[in-house]
Amino acid sequence: MAGASGSESDDESDSGLIRTFDIPDVNATRKDLLDVGDRLKDPGANAQLEMGRLVVENRALRGKLAVFEQTNKKIQNTKGPDVNGYLGGIKTLGKKFGFMQEPWITLAVFTAPPANGSPPHATPADIEAIFKTPKLYRQYLTCAIYDHVPSKYHDLVDWTTFPNFGNNFVKYLNAGRSSAVNTLKANLPKILAECEITNNKGDLLYHPGEDRKGPPSAYPPIFYIAQKKNIQTQLLNPVLPMALRCMIFGPASIADKGNVKPLSTTLGYLWQLPAEGLTIGSICFTLTAIISVLSGVDAQFEEKGKTSGIPFQTYFRGYKKLLMKTAETPGVRNILRVWMTAVFKKVAAAKSLDEPMIADDEAEAAAEAEFAAAMEGMMLGEDPAVENPNPAFDWGQDDVGNVSEPERQIEGGHQEIDQEEQEQELEEEEPVPVATARGRGGGAGRARGGARAVVLDSDEDLDEDLAVVEPRRTGRRRAAVPAVIEPPVQVQKKVSGRKRR
């Protein structure tokens, strides 16, 4: 019988749920129909029980979904319950982290802390591993968040147990990033005027001979004194720290070449930056934001420009990885010292820099040689080849696009800079601690101490083979770097007439 054949096949099935049976044909006898009914009885009852269980489970899930949708609808307008009073500080925590540590993160980094407490981060090799391994990099960001957030909020960081904290943290981080770039966009012409720079935007973005129809170099002319590529003046153009000063202490602070005392109501004071100093992340944010504003192509400051194709996140992480790996070299300490001096000029209770001035010609020559070696490692490598998705657009034009808040977030994964495709404000209830790293003293004839203004945060590659260049000494004295930004008086120490050896 047709029905029997189908039933025997189904009896051998191990599905355990709903079975398929052939309907008896019109010529089936009463006995055939009774046999089919008997065979349907047990699996039918089981299927009915299973369906009942699924209905109950589905009803419960729908109830949970309704609660979730109710509490998370339009998350930008819903902060959720004020657990541990976190709402009093989440706005500042999110904005400060985005500006001082990492401007693009996703909810993927809001997890329980790594089992080992922290990924490696001490040596250049460890730093290299962080930027090469997506999992380690995400762990690094997770640890950075736990370091940034007061301990009383640590139980809220894991998104799976309390999503509102991560949602609001990312929301305010994005808002802070957009606000900072808009401030820079509105005031960059004033900054250039204060620094007496009259070059057009194309000349500030492109070195002579570069194709202005494509993305600019990761190290454009504006990164150098006099806008001319020179290892010894890389990252020392006074426009750079002035831009950072503008974003954290307000546009009024850049008047008179930055010789104006900032208002005590600005973000810099709110974030306690005079006491904490600078972070590597804030420097890298400034470098990346300047390229974005000068290009003026993209409507939003995202990890990769939709129109320009500029890999902003890749550039950011490349600068950051480089400065983290070379933070102890005299050349980079000099860069940090110059930035600190310019950013915190006339700022009350600014962190003192205890790096003494070079004492004699021999020490100066040695320090300059080591500085040059470090800077060669920073710059001399091929810039990333980035395809211009809009070849008809003239990158050298002067129009600056509107930089508005990006809605989407990015995955905090690894990206290589030498690859084409990659992956005011509420007061905190308590200060957010920021770790600092003090430079170690060198040998004879080298500066002692170090700038305590460095925070090792996180992120990527400008050159795949980039490494810290070993110091080298030379008997030939190099020309001194122009003193564009005067060092603070308090860091100078009286030097005896006798040379150190």
N, C-alpha and C positions, 0 to 999 in steps of 0.2 A: 504493500500500500504506500502511496506517495507520502502520506502523513507519517507512517511508521518509519520510513527511511530517514526522513528529516529528524524525527525524534531520537532515533538511535544515534545519529551523528551528534546531536546536542547533548545527549546523556554523557557522551565521552568528553565533552568540553569541560574545562576547569575554570570557566569564567565565574561561576558561583552566583551570578546575578541574573540578569535578564537573558532568557534563552529564546531562540527563534524556532518556531514550529511551522510545518506546512499544514495548511488547512485541508482536511479530508475532501476528496472530490464528491461530486453529487451522487455517485453510486455507492458510497460507503454505507455499510450496514450499521444497525444499532450497536452491535458489539464493537465495531471499529470506532464509533463515536465515544463509547464508554471507555475504551482503551486510551484514546487520546485525552479524555477528561482526566483519567487517573494520572497519566503522565504529566499533565499540566498542573495538577494540584500542588505538589510540593514546591517546584520552582516558582509557581505563581505566588504562593504564600511568602516565600523568601523574598521575592522581588517586592511584594507589597510592604513587608517589614523594612526592607532597605530603603524604599522610597519614603516611607514615613520618617525614618531616621534622617535622611537627606533634607526633607522638608523642614524638620525641626532645626537642623544645623544651619540651613540656609536662612531661616527666619532670624536666628541669633546673629548671624553674620550681617544681615541687613540692618539689624538694630545697631550693631557696632559701627557699621558704615555711616548710618545716619548721624550718630554721635560725632564721629570723626569729621564728617562734612560740616556739621554745625559748628564745631569748635575751630575748624581750620578754613572756613570759607573766607575768602579775601584776607589772606594771612597778613597782608600789609596793614590791615586795619584791626587785626585781632592779635593781641599779645598773649592771650591765655592767662591762666591763674598766676598770680604774683608769688610763685614759690620762692621761699627764702628771700623775698624782697628783691629778686633779680631785676625787676623792671626799672629800679632806680639807677642801675648802672649799665644796662645792656646796650643802650645807645652809644655811650662813650666807648665801651669795650669793643663793640663792632667796628666803629669808625676808626678808632685808634689802631686796632690790629690791621685793618686794611691798608692804612697809610704807613704804619711803622714796620709791619712785618710782611704781609702777603696780600696783594690787592685782589686776587681772584681765588676764591675757594668754593667748594660745594659742601653739601651736607654729608658727603662721604667721609669727611675728616672728623665729624662729630661722633666719635665712638668711644668705647672704654679705652683707657690708656694702654699702650702696648704692655705685654706681660713682663718684658725686661725693663719697663719704666721709661726707656728712652732709646731711640736708635742711636748709632754711633755719630759723634759730631765733633770730636776733639781734634783729630789730625787731618791734614790735607787728604790722606787716603780715605778716611772715613767720610769726609765731605764729598769726595769724588763718588763714593758708593751711594750716598744719599741721592745724588743727582742722576745716577745711572739706573737706579732701581725704583720703579714706581711705588712698590709697597713700602720701601724704606722712606721714600719721600712723603707719602701720605702719613706714615707714622711720625715723621719729623714734624709735619704740620699739626698733627694731633697733639703731640707733646708741646709744641709752641703755644697752642691754645690753652692747654692746662697751665702752662707757665704764666700765660697772660691773664687768665681769669682768676680772681680771688678764690681761695680754697673753699669758701662756703658755698660756691656755685659749682664745684666739681661734680657733684652728683647729678647736675642738670645737663652736663655736656653731652652725654650719650643720647643721640637723637632717638634711638629705639625706645628709650624709657621716658623721655620728656622732649618731644619734638619742638615745642614752642621756643625753647632757648636757642637751638640752632637756627630755626627759621628767622627769628628776630635778629640774631647775631649777623647772619648773612645779609639780611635786608639792610641793616644799618651800615654794614661794611660796603655794600654796593652804593648806598647813598653817599657815604663819605668819600668814596673814590670819585664819584661823579662831581661832587661839590668841589673837591680839591682841584680837579682838572679844569672845571669851569672858572675857578678863581685864577688859576694860572693863565688860562686863555684870555681872560679879560685884562690881565695886568702885565702880560709878557712884553707888550710894546713899551710900557713904562720902565720895566726892568732893563730892557735893551738900551733905552735912552739914558738911564742912570749909569749904566756901564759904558756909555759912549760907543755903542755898537750900531753902525748904520747899514750894515749889510742887509740885502733883501733876504727873504726867507729861503729862497733857493740856494743862495750862497752859504747859508747857515746849515743847510741839510746835506749838501753835496760837495765833495771835494772836486777840485778841478779835473776835468776829463771824465767824470762819472756821468752815466746816462740818467738824465733827469726824468725819463719816462718810467723808470723803475723805482722800487723802494730804496730809501736811503740806507747808507751804511749803518751798522750798529754803533759806530763811533764817528758821527758826523763832525764837521768843522766846529760847531758850537761847543763841543766838548774840550776844545783847546784854547789856550791863550792866543789872542790875535787870530783866531779861527784858522790856524795853520797847523797841520799835522806835525806834532813834535812829541816824542815819547816823554820828554821831561815835563811837558805842560798838560799832559792828558788829564782830564777831569778837573783841571784847575781854572778853567774859565770862570771869572767871577759871576757870570750870569747864573751858573748852576746853583751855588749855595744861596744866591739871592732869590732864586725861584722857590727854593725850599723855605726860606724865611718868609716869603710872601704867603705861602700856603698855610703855614702854621701860626704866624704872628700877624697876619693881615696885611693888606695892601699898603696901609699907612707906614708900616715898618720899613719899606724899601726906599723911602724918601731920603734925600741927601746921602746917597750911596749906602743906605742902611745904617746911618748914624742917628737914627731916631729910636727912642725908647718905645717898645711895643706896649700896647694897652694890656692891662692885667686881665682883661676879660677874653682874650684871644685863646684859641685852641692850645697853643703852646703852653700857656700857664695852666689851663684846665687839665691838660694831659700830664702836667708835672715834668715837662721836658727840660726846663732849666736844671732840675736836679738829676734827671735820668740821662741826659745827654742825647746823642743821636743814635740811630740804628742803621745798620747796613741796608735794611729794607727801605727806610725812608730815602736814602740816597739813591737807591736803584729805582724807586718810584719816581723820583724827580727826573732822573735821566730819561726814563721811558715816557713820562708825561710830556716832557719838552719835545721829544720827537713827534708825539701824537699831535700836539698843538701846532707845531710848525708845519707839519704835513697838511693839516686842515682838510683832509679828505673824508675821514670817517665821521659819521654822525654820532657814534658812540665809542667810548674808550673801552673796548673789549680786549680779550686776550689775543685776538687776531683781527685786524681791521677787515671789515666786510668788503669795503671798496678798495682800500690800499693794499690789502694782503700783507701788511707789515705784521710780523709775529711779535706783538708787544710783550706777551707773556714770556716768549722765548728770550727776547732781549733782556727783560727784567731778570729772569733766572740766570742768564749768562753773566750779567754784571754781579749778581749776588754771589754766585758760586765763586767767581774770581776774587771778589773782595774778601770772602770768607777764607779762602785758601791762602791769601797773601796778606791777611790782616796784621801779621806780626812783622812784616818787612818795613824798613824805614821809609820806603817810597810811599806805601799805602798809609802808614801812620802820618806821613806829611800831608797827604790828601785829606785825611780825616781831621787833622789839626786845622788845616786851612778852612775846611767847611765849618767846623765848630766855631772858629773865630768869627766867620762872617755871619753865620746863622744866629749866634747868640750875642752879637754885638749890642751893647746897651741893655741887655736883658738882665734883670735883677736875679741874683742868686744863680747865675749860670755856673755850670760845672767847670771847675778849674782844670786846666790842662797842665800836667806836671812834666811834660816833655821839655827838657832844657834845650836851649839853642846850641848849635854846633860851636865848639870851643875854638877850633883852630883850623888852619888850612888843610892839614893832613886828614883830620877827621871829616872835614867838609867834603874833600875829594872822595874819601872812602864812602861816605853816605850817599853822595851823588851817584857814584858808580853802582852801588847796590840798588838805589832807586831806579836808575835807568834800566838795570837788568830786570827788575820786577815789572817795570812798565812795558818793556819789550814783550814779556810774556803775556801782558794784558792785551796788547793791541795787535801785535804782528801775527796775524793769521788771516785767513780769508774770511771776508764777511759772508754771511749766509746768502745763498742765491735764492731769492724769493721771487716767485713769478708775480708779475703785475697783472691782476685780473682785469684791469681797465687801461690797456696800453694807450688809448687815445687821450687819457687824462694827463695834463701837464702838471707834474709834481712840483714844479718850481713856481707855480702861481701863488699869489699872496692871499687868496681867500681862505679863511679859516672856518671850517664847518662847525656846526653846533655839536658840542659834546654833551650828550644827555645820558641819563641813567640806563645802562643795559639791563634788560629784564632777565636774560638767561644767565645761568651760572656755568662754570666749567669744572671739568674733572681735574682734580689736583694730581696729575700724573706727570711722567717724565717727558721732556722734550729736548731735543738736541738743537743747539743754535746753528750747527753747520748742516742741518737738513732742511729741505724745502717745506715739508709738511710736518706739523707737530700737533703734538697734542698741546647861636652856638649853642649848645649841645648840653646834654644832661650831665651833672656832676656824678662822679663815682662815689659810692658810699665809703670806699676805702681805696688807698693807692694801689695801682696795679704794678707789681714788681717787674723790673726789667733787668735781666742779667747783663753785666758788662764784662768786657775782657780787657785786661791791662797788658800792654805790650811789655815783653821781657827785655831786659837790658842786653846789649851786645857785648863785644869784647872791648879791648883798649881802643880808645879813639872814637867809640860809637856812643850815640846818645843813650842815656840811661832812662829807665822808666818808660811809660807809654801812655798814649791817649786812652782814657777810660771811657771813651764815647762809643765804643763798638758793641753792638748787640749781634750775636750770631743767630740769624734767623734761618731763612731757607730760600734758595732755588736756582741754574742751568748752564749750558755750554755756549761759549763763543767760539771755541776752537777745540776740536776733539782731543788734540794732543796737548792741550794747555796744561802747564804745570808750573809750580813755583820755581823760578829761575834761581839757581844758586848765586849768592853774592859774589861779585868779582871786584877786585881792587885794581887800580890803575895809577900809574905815576902821573898821567896827564890830567890836569885839572879841567873839569868841564865848566862851561859858562853857567853861572848861577841862574836859577829860575827867577824870572822877574817877580818882584814882591808886589803883586797886584793887590793882595789883601794882607794888611799888616797883622802880624801875630799879636796876641794880647800881651800887655806889659807884664802881667803876673807870671807868664811862663818863662821869662828871661832870668837867668842867673848870672851873677857877676863872675867873670872869668879872670883868673890871675894872669899875670904876664908870662908865666912859664907854660910852655906847651905841654899837653898831655901826650904820653907815649903809649 
